[in-house]
């Protein structure tokens, strides 16, 4: 008997990039993603360094992620 394929994990990910700031020489990357091992989505943030001048800049990234994530959940 052949077992039906089942999803073991699921991920949605957006990675943002920006130029280095005045205290670093490397470009900066910020990844926001969801993981799901079968119990529902949870959110993960990954970055080595991400500088920002205002909370609004960071909120804008989260809103972009939220908008795209909601579209795939429809």
Secondary structure as the mmCIF struct_conf table of DSSP 4:
data_model
#
loop_
_struct_conf.conf_type_id
_struct_conf.id
_struct_conf.beg_label_comp_id
_struct_conf.beg_label_asym_id
_struct_conf.beg_label_seq_id
_struct_conf.end_label_comp_id
_struct_conf.end_label_asym_id
_struct_conf.end_label_seq_id
HELX_LH_PP_P HELX_LH_PP_P1 UNK A 2 UNK A 5
STRN STRN1 UNK A 10 UNK A 18
TURN_TY1_P TURN_TY1_P1 UNK A 22 UNK A 23
BEND BEND1 UNK A 25 UNK A 26
STRN STRN2 UNK A 28 UNK A 36
BEND BEND2 UNK A 37 UNK A 39
STRN STRN3 UNK A 42 UNK A 47
BEND BEND3 UNK A 48 UNK A 48
BEND BEND4 UNK A 53 UNK A 54
HELX_RH_AL_P HELX_RH_AL_P1 UNK A 55 UNK A 73
#
